[in-house]
Amino acid sequence: MITRPKWLLHIEGAAIFLVCMIIYGIEGYRWWLFAALFLVPDVSMLGYLADVKLGAALYNFAHTETVPPALALAGLLWRPGLLAVALVWLAHIGLDRMLGFGLKYPTRFNDTHLARV
C-alpha cells in the first residue's frame, strides 16, 4: 500500500474528511449548515461551460487544500464562523479525493492528477 501513491491519496482524503467532520461536530456547528455548504465548491465546474482551461482553473482553485486552511486560520483569529465554512470546504475536498476526484488538467474534465475519471 505504501508504494501505491494513488491509494495513499485516497486514504489521505478519507482522513481529511473524517477529521473535518469530527472537529465540526466537536465545535457544535449546525449540521444543516454543513449540508447547505457541502456542494458549493462544485459550482466551480460551471467554468467548463465557457472553456476547459477556465473550468480547470476554477475547479482547481475550489478544490485545492491551500485556501481552506487559510480561511480556518482567519476563523480562529478573527471570525469563528469562518472556521465552520473552512471545515465544510476541506471536508468536501477530502471526500472528493477519497472517491478519486482529483485536480484537473486543462485538457479535458476527466484528466485529473489521480487518474482519468
Secondary structure, DSSP 8 states (H G I E B T S, - for coil): -TT-HHHHHHHHHHHHHHHHHHHHHHHT--HHHHHHHTTGGGGGGGGGGT-HHHHHHHHHHHH-SSHHHHHHHHHHHT-HHHHHHHHHHHHHHHHHHHHT---B-SS-TTBBSS-B-
